[in-house]
Amino acid sequence: MQTVEQIARDIVRREGGYVNDPDDPGGATNYGVTIGTMRGLGMDLTGDGKVDAADVRALTRAQAEQIFVQHYFNKPRLAELPAAVQPSVFDMYVNAGSNAVKILQRLVTRMGFAAADDGVVGPRTIAAVTGAAAVAPDHIADAYGIARRNYYYALADQRAASRKYARSNSGGKGGWITRAEEFISARYHLTEAEHRARVASWA
């Protein structure tokens, strides 16, 4: 099983380097760490008394990994979830914040293990996810990955500016979809034809 540090390194690899996409509500980002996160942590790396895009550029891989482990894994108590779902929930928490937990809560509730839809990993959620994982140990990770993929498609349905993250310029799978499918068994990956049919209604 991967350690949380290894998972964090993989997340940094997926996120890539510095970007400042006007269509991304998070603003300037480096290795997946947003300028908002750095401001919240007071990370004035350039020492000029403010946290801006220059500080985001100055962020190192090691610093990003440390932020992820401390603030996106330990702080939200992801370590208390079953090991099978930790990598995907952690990866999505970096990508979508507490929505990563809300998707999990909705999933296990549909499986008959009620959890509050609040994005918080507390005793009730831990018990519900643990129960669901015990009933379907070979399927819980795939089920979560599929729910995550569906979330990305639905988000792009609602926000045209986000469609480029779910669909590539050529019409194939975009970064969001390929990222979700890294945590889904190959037999549950969408074919290119299925993906294209799913996004056919987008302009």
Secondary structure, DSSP 8 states (H G I E B T S, - for coil): ---HHHHHHHHHHHH-S-B--TT-TT-SEETTEEHHHHHHTT--TT-SSS--HHHHHH--HHHHHHHIIIIIIITTTGGGS-TTTHHHHHHHHHHHTTHHHHHHHHHHHHTT----SSS---HHHHHHHHHHHHHSTTTHHHHHHHHHHHHHHHHHHH-GGGHHHHB-TTSSB-HHHHHHHTTS-GGGS--HHHHHHHTTT--
